[in-house]
Amino acid sequence: PAIMAAVSICKPDVFMMMGGAHAIAAMAYGSFTGKPADVIVGPGNRFVAEAKRQLFGKIGIDVFAGPTESLVIADGSADPYVVAIDLMSQAEHGYDSPVWLVTDSQELAEKVMEKMPEVIDDLPESEVATASWRDYGEVVLCSTREELLAVMNDYAAEHVQVIAEDLDWWLENLTNYGSLFLGEECTVPYGDKTTGTNHILPTNKAARYSGGLSVGKFIKVVTYQK
């Protein structure tokens, strides 16, 4: 019903009930419609992402996305258990999904590393999160808030959650991220399912030059002289 409601507003010309890399190819080359696409956007698995990457240039795309990644900035005021839970909730996305903790509190860093195996083992199926944390997890210890900021902007993570004091300062100074989650109560899964912000976001440091999918991806800037 929700899709049909959107259809009644947008009135698309064509529906194609297909998915996967072959759907990307069909749209790019105009199969079934005779009208090759100008831009192809939206989420998909690694094969869809690779198809979009190979066809970029022939078509426009939103971002080359995946694997998903999440970074938590936390100071000494953060609850280590909450931080560990939020890291775990993203590590279970896939075997190659990196999660990072950046903090200026050695005590917090040590407690989070101690709790990670515990919270991962609580998962019904812990194999994926175990591999992700073991192979791609990082804990970065910094000296100052400014150093935390520099590290975070260099990582340019897809999801950034701040569990620290003075949230307004972080909002004003953070620049490179796909989507920002401010406060202990604002966990990343809310962005997946509830809060309504777009969740097709840049990964692999693409947040240095691109935001997530938005209406801006369909706006073309042109110039003229007379």
GIZI-V93898 format. One record per run of one state. SS is the DSSP state (A for helix, B for strand, O for the rest). FROM is the first residue (numbers start at 0). TO is the last residue. If there is no record, write none. Layout:
<<SS:FROM:TO> <SS:FROM:TO>>
This chain:
<<O:0:0> <A:1:9> <O:10:19> <A:20:28> <O:29:37> <B:38:39> <O:40:44> <A:45:54> <B:55:55> <O:56:57> <B:58:60> <O:61:68> <B:69:73> <O:74:78> <A:79:90> <O:91:97> <B:98:102> <O:103:104> <A:105:120> <O:121:125> <A:126:135> <O:136:136> <B:137:140> <O:141:143> <A:144:154> <O:155:157> <B:158:162> <O:163:165> <A:166:172> <O:173:177> <B:178:181> <O:182:186> <A:187:192> <O:193:204> <A:205:207> <O:208:213> <A:214:217> <O:218:225>>
